[in-house]
């Protein structure tokens, strides 16, 4: 596959790609906040967090304050999602803390007494039960436990919107800033659908998500694209004549796709940019090539 091991630019190179030169322009553009900010107020953002299969070689400088906030609200929430955690546990995917990935059931109780319990589930350490009242381990004592699992139906799509902003700007720079209706990515990232209000009726974004049944051949292809690279994560950025679409897969599972209006006439669309780009996050650097090449490979089986 051509260009299959191209190195990504480091943070300084990314900055110089979007701004003329960090020495002469002491600001960077943050796609999350849609502002130019002093370099001193930025830090390096993992476009896909390590806990979700990301790499230290797939980063972009952004507002460090917003990065800290969104890292908990979106990245952390998805990393601890029950379905995602099962994949992290299976493939031993750790985050910055290097802790073993295990799912913690926060809404667990003794089935007989109703007393609250802390239940931790993992493939390597098995199921463990802790009583916060008795302050002791109850694992192996034959306790009957009631468990309640919750799934955040919106978090994966909010994560896709976040990745769309950072990956879109990483790849296209000022073309992304000036020619893409990226405010719709930002709206989806920052709000749940119920919080958007009447603005949802004027949005032009097309969305597809992990819990939705594939409606078109393109939707099926996106799901197959994410599955075929498992247990790795993938980002695909795909311009059409009037839109820019971003699809994200985490550890072999499809998270979703968002397409927004864009004037893509000046976007590169040849060779390694033909039909867009994909990044498969394989250490030490991502595999990078054109979406056309990936689809060609998929068609050959």
N, C-alpha and C positions, 0 to 999 in steps of 0.2 A: 504494500500500500504506500503510495507516494507520500512523502512528508510525514510518515507515521510516527516519528520520534522527534519532531521539532521541539526545541526548548521554548518555553514561554518566556517573555520578557520579565525581568524582575520589577519591583515596585517603581524604581527610578525610571526604568525604560517605559513602563506603562504611563507614568506621569508625563514624560517627554513626548509620548505619542499623542497625548490629548492636549498638552500645553506645549509651548515652544521649547522651553528649557527651564528646569527647576531653578537654575542659577539666576535667570533673568525674570522669571515669573514665579514668585514665591507662593503661589496658590495651586491647588488642584481642584478639579471638578469632582464633586461627590454625587454619583447617580442616585443614591438613596434619598438625599435631601434636596437634590436639584440646585445646589449652590456651589459657588467657588469658595473654597475655604483655605485658610493658611495651612501650609504643609505641617506646621507644628501642631495643628488640631486634627491631624489624620493618623491613622495607623493601617496596618496591612490586614485586609479582610480576606478570609478564605471563602472563595465564591461557593464552594461546597465545603462545609465544615469537616474536620478530620473525623468526627464521630459519625458522619454520614458518608464516609468513603472519600473525603477530600484529600488534597495534597498541599504541601507547603510551596509547591511550584505552580499553583493555580490561584493567584491572589491579585488583589487590586487595592490601592490606597483609597480609603473612604473616611468620613467623619468618625473619629474614635468614640465620641459620645453616642452617636446614633448606632454605631456598630455594637457597643456594649449593650444598649437597650434591646436592639433587635436580636442579638445573639441569645438572649434569654427568652424573649417573647415568641420568636419563631424558630430559630435553630434548635434551641434547647427543647422546646415543646415537641418538635418533630423527632428529634433524637430519642425522646422518651415515649413516643407513640408506641402503643402495644405492638402493632404490626411491624413497624420499623425496628423496634427493639428486638423482636424475634430474629430478624435478619442480622442485626448487629451481633447478637448473642451467637448465632450459628456460625458466623464468619469471624468472630473475635475482633470486631472493629471497635477500637478504642478512640476516645477523644483526647483533648489536651491533658486531661487529668491522668490518663493512662489506667483508669480503673476498669475492671472487668464489666462489660455491658450486661446488666441484669435488670429485669423489669420489677419495679416495686409497686405492689398493689396498695394504694393509699386508702381504699375503701374496703377494708376486710374486717371481719369480726368472727368471734367464736359463735358457731352455729347454735350452740345450746344456751349460752349465757348472754350473748350479744355484746360481750366485752370487745373493745377495739383490739385489733391485732395488726402487726406489720408483716406482710408476706412478701418474700423476695423469691423470684423465679429466674433460674438460669440453667443452661444445659451443662455447664461444667460443675457448678456447686449444688445443683438440684434445687428443690423447694425448701425454704427455711421460714420458720415462724417465730416471731418475737412478740412478747407481750410488753407493751409500754407501761402497763399498770404494775405487773409483777416484776418488771425489769429482768426478765430471764428468757432464755431460749426454750421454746416449746416444741422444737423440731423432733420428730420421732416419737411423740407421746400419744399419737393416735387421735389428735384433736380433729374434730369436724369444723371446717372453716367455710364461711360464706364469703364469696368474692364478688365484687362488682367492677366490671371493666367499662371504661368510657373511651370513645373515640372522638377526637376533634375532627369534624367533617370538613372544616375549612383550612386547617393548618397546612396541609400539603400544597394547596393552591396558593396560599400566601407565600409559601417558600418558593414556589415556581416563579411568582412575580418578583421576589427579591433576587433570585438568580438571574432572571431576565434583565434586570437593571444592571447588575454588575457584569455579567457575561456580555451583554449587548454593548456596553461601553468599552469593555476590554477589547473586543474584536473590532468595532467600527469607530471608536473615538468620537470626534465631533460630528460625524455623519449620524451617529445614533442620537447625540444630543440635539441636533438641529432638525433632523428629518423624520424622527419617530415620535408618535404620540405616547411617550413614555409616562405621562401623568396617569394613564390608566393602569399601567403596571404598579405605579406607586399607590393608587387608590386601593387596588386589590391587596397589596402588601400590608397596608396600614389599617385596613378595616375588614371586619366581617361583613358578609352581604347584608345582614340585618342593620348594620350601622351606616350603610351608604345612603339610605333614604331614597328620595326621588332621583338622585343623581344616577342611580342604577339604570334608569330608563333612557338616559342620554349617552351612556357608555357604548362604545363601538367594539369593545373587546369581545372576541370569541374565546370561550374557555372549554376545556375538557379536563376531567379529573379522574383520579384513581378509582372512585366508587361509581363512576358512570359507565354504562354499557357502551362500547364502541359503536358509533352510528354510521361511520363512513369507512371506506377503505383506508383513507389517510389516518384515521384514528387507530385502526388496527395495525397499520405499519408502525406508528409511533410506539404502541405497546410492545410490538415485536422487537423494535430497535432497543428498547430498554431491557427487555428480557435476555436478548442474545449476548449482552455484555456482562451479565451477572456472573459473580457477585460484585461487580464494579459499578460505579456510578457514571452517568453520562449526561452531558448537556449538548443539545442541538439547537442552533440558531439559524433560522431559515427565512430569508426574504422572498416574497413573491412580488408581483408588479405593484401591489398597493398595500401590502401588509408586512409586518415582521412577526414571525412566530418563534416562540421558545418552548422547547419540550425538555423535561428533566426526568431522569430515572435515578433512583437511589438503591444501590446494592442489588440491582437486577429487577427492581419493582418500579413500575410506572407511577410517577407522582402527578403529572398533568402537563397541559399545554395551554399557553395563552398567546393569542394573536391580536395585534393592535394595528391600527392604520399607520402607514409609513410611506414616504416618498422614497422609493428605493432605486430611482433611476441612476444615481451616482454610486450605488453600492457595488463593490467588486463581485463579479459572478463568473469568474473563469478559474480554471485549474483548481487550486486548493480552496477556492471560494465558490465553486460551482454548486448552485442550489443551497448555499449556506455552508456552515462548518459544524462539525461535531467534535467534542472532546470526551474521550474515554479516560477516566482517571486511573491510570496504571502507574505505579511507582517505577522510576523516580520522577518522570515527567509524563504528562498526559499524551496519549495517542491523539493526534490531530489531523484531520483531513476534511475533504469536502463531503457534504451530505450525499451528493451524487455518487461518490465512491462507496459510501456505506450502503446505500440502497442497491447499488450494483452487486456488491458482495452478498447482500441479503437475498437477492434474486437468484444467485447461484447456489444458495443453500449452504 
